[in-house]
Amino acid sequence: MRKAVVRGGILLLSTALSLIFLEVGSRLVFRAGREGLAPTEMFRRELNRFEYREFFRLRENGCSNDDIYVPHPLFDSVYRPSGPCALPGVNRLGFRSREYPLAPEQGKFRILVLGASVADLLASYSPNSFLENAFRELARGPRGEDIEVYSGAVGGWRLPNQEIAFNRFITQFDAVIALDGHNEFFLLDSPGGVLAPNTFFLAPHVRYDSWLWGPLHQLYRLVEPWRWRFGFRNSVAFQALVHVWRRSLEGHFLEASRASEALAMANVYGYPTGEAELPEEARSQDLVTRFAKYSKMLHATSKAIGKRSLHVLQPVAFVGKTLVDSETELRDESSGKRYRAFVDDVLAETRGEATYSLLDIFADDSDRAVYLDRVHFKEDEAGHYGHKKASRAIVELAIRQWRLRPPKPETSP
């Protein structure tokens, strides 16, 4: 009995020491690892996409990153509208917004916002969204109407999702604002065209083809939520393990999907001419042409049916701002030059249309950090500075373009 206790103690001690050494080693390795960030820092940046408390609540419910989305027959994905893995404030259509109106209503000026995660963060949580608050502070509708903002954006979206959402919903609103550009820009790094659907949505089609990867995917779905729980959320070793595990699964699913008969059909995200891939120069021109056509379509269709439109190319951390403090890790001069060229080419193609750029909106903010990652704004002691400044800039463009009226003067009590 005594020998068994001693052996058990030795086993526990050796396990504890192994975990300590693994954690110390991981901190030494990953502190100078990918993008110069420790996995715990990448974890914190990932949290910035939504409210911290919401993400922690979802993790405590055993929900993984992929569980907040559901596949959709028109778009590759929308937010899960109900259940323990649903974000709060998601309407029946899968957008983080109040329920959509069936038709315009007299006395209301309703705006649909399209885009990806940045557009979603600015427009969601109506009636307390950054954009809606800015509109109510600075303007009324063209006839003095109250302004309401509705989100038609989902994190990770890119063309043609915005086109589909616009054509599906625009008749129910008075105006549309599209805020995008970043996710489409990174098509330049994808020889096979527009980004494929969310990698883990491919899993059901391919995971049963392998005796190894299928079970590994199922086990990952069980383990991944633990990275957000107390005792694991600050473990560099555990964060690194989950990160490498996910990357391995994603790589396998992408490779397997190319050989899957279920996914061999024409993809709405591929090149419209049918090529499997294009060289970089051709990709660049194809992207500018497609993006400019989308912008022109947005304006022409809106005008034809009596709606107002505004298209804004979003700012990014790696161009247009002097990076300070933690932002310096986001410096990417090569991507910055290419993104500015992409934006300039799109503006040239859409000259005369209500298409604008916010690329240099933070050019004068050289004394403060605005970004938490390449595209998302951070929250600091002064509040949501980046969210609010971007929202006000968009509203000022809308006021000028749509001839909105000034807000009602405040009445003294």
Rosetta blueprint (number, residue, H / E / L):
1 M L
2 R H
3 K H
4 A H
5 V H
6 V H
7 R H
8 G H
9 G H
10 I H
11 L H
12 L H
13 L H
14 S H
15 T H
16 A H
17 L H
18 S H
19 L H
20 I H
21 F H
22 L H
23 E H
24 V H
25 G H
26 S H
27 R H
28 L H
29 V H
30 F H
31 R L
32 A L
33 G L
34 R H
35 E H
36 G H
37 L L
38 A L
39 P H
40 T H
41 E H
42 M H
43 F H
44 R H
45 R H
46 E H
47 L H
48 N L
49 R L
50 F L
51 E L
52 Y H
53 R H
54 E H
55 F H
56 F H
57 R H
58 L H
59 R H
60 E H
61 N L
62 G L
63 C L
64 S L
65 N H
66 D H
67 D H
68 I H
69 Y E
70 V E
71 P E
72 H L
73 P L
74 L L
75 F L
76 D L
77 S E
78 V E
79 Y E
80 R L
81 P L
82 S L
83 G L
84 P L
85 C L
86 A L
87 L L
88 P L
89 G L
90 V E
91 N L
92 R L
93 L L
94 G L
95 F L
96 R E
97 S L
98 R L
99 E L
100 Y L
101 P L
102 L L
103 A L
104 P L
105 E L
106 Q L
107 G L
108 K E
109 F E
110 R E
111 I E
112 L E
113 V E
114 L E
115 G E
116 A L
117 S H
118 V H
119 A H
120 D H
121 L H
122 L H
123 A H
124 S L
125 Y L
126 S L
127 P L
128 N L
129 S L
130 F H
131 L H
132 E H
133 N H
134 A H
135 F H
136 R H
137 E H
138 L H
139 A L
140 R E
141 G L
142 P L
143 R L
144 G L
145 E L
146 D E
147 I E
148 E E
149 V E
150 Y E
151 S E
152 G E
153 A E
154 V L
155 G L
156 G L
157 W L
158 R L
159 L L
160 P L
161 N H
162 Q H
163 E H
164 I H
165 A H
166 F H
167 N H
168 R H
169 F H
170 I H
171 T H
172 Q H
173 F L
174 D L
175 A E
176 V E
177 I E
178 A E
179 L E
180 D E
181 G L
182 H H
183 N H
184 E H
185 F H
186 F H
187 L H
188 L H
189 D H
190 S L
191 P L
192 G L
193 G L
194 V L
195 L L
196 A L
197 P L
198 N L
199 T H
200 F H
201 F H
202 L L
203 A H
204 P H
205 H H
206 V H
207 R H
208 Y H
209 D H
210 S L
211 W L
212 L L
213 W H
214 G H
215 P H
216 L H
217 H H
218 Q H
219 L H
220 Y H
221 R H
222 L H
223 V H
224 E H
225 P H
226 W H
227 R H
228 W H
229 R L
230 F L
231 G L
232 F L
233 R L
234 N L
235 S L
236 V H
237 A H
238 F H
239 Q H
240 A H
241 L H
242 V H
243 H H
244 V H
245 W H
246 R H
247 R H
248 S H
249 L H
250 E H
251 G H
252 H H
253 F H
254 L H
255 E H
256 A H
257 S H
258 R H
259 A L
260 S L
261 E H
262 A H
263 L H
264 A L
265 M L
266 A L
267 N L
268 V L
269 Y L
270 G L
271 Y L
272 P L
273 T L
274 G L
275 E L
276 A L
277 E L
278 L L
279 P L
280 E H
281 E H
282 A H
283 R H
284 S H
285 Q H
286 D H
287 L H
288 V H
289 T H
290 R H
291 F H
292 A H
293 K H
294 Y H
295 S H
296 K H
297 M H
298 L H
299 H H
300 A H
301 T H
302 S H
303 K H
304 A H
305 I L
306 G L
307 K L
308 R E
309 S E
310 L E
311 H E
312 V E
313 L E
314 Q L
315 P L
316 V E
317 A L
318 F L
319 V E
320 G L
321 K L
322 T L
323 L L
324 V L
325 D H
326 S H
327 E H
328 T H
329 E H
330 L H
331 R L
332 D L
333 E H
334 S H
335 S H
336 G H
337 K H
338 R H
339 Y H
340 R H
341 A H
342 F H
343 V H
344 D H
345 D H
346 V H
347 L H
348 A H
349 E H
350 T L
351 R L
352 G L
353 E L
354 A L
355 T E
356 Y E
357 S E
358 L L
359 L L
360 D L
361 I L
362 F L
363 A L
364 D L
365 D L
366 S L
367 D L
368 R L
369 A L
370 V L
371 Y E
372 L L
373 D L
374 R L
375 V L
376 H L
377 F E
378 K L
379 E L
380 D E
381 E L
382 A L
383 G E
384 H L
385 Y H
386 G H
387 H H
388 K H
389 K H
390 A H
391 S H
392 R H
393 A H
394 I H
395 V H
396 E H
397 L H
398 A H
399 I H
400 R H
401 Q H
402 W H
403 R L
404 L L
405 R E
406 P L
407 P L
408 K L
409 P L
410 E L
411 T L
412 S L
413 P L
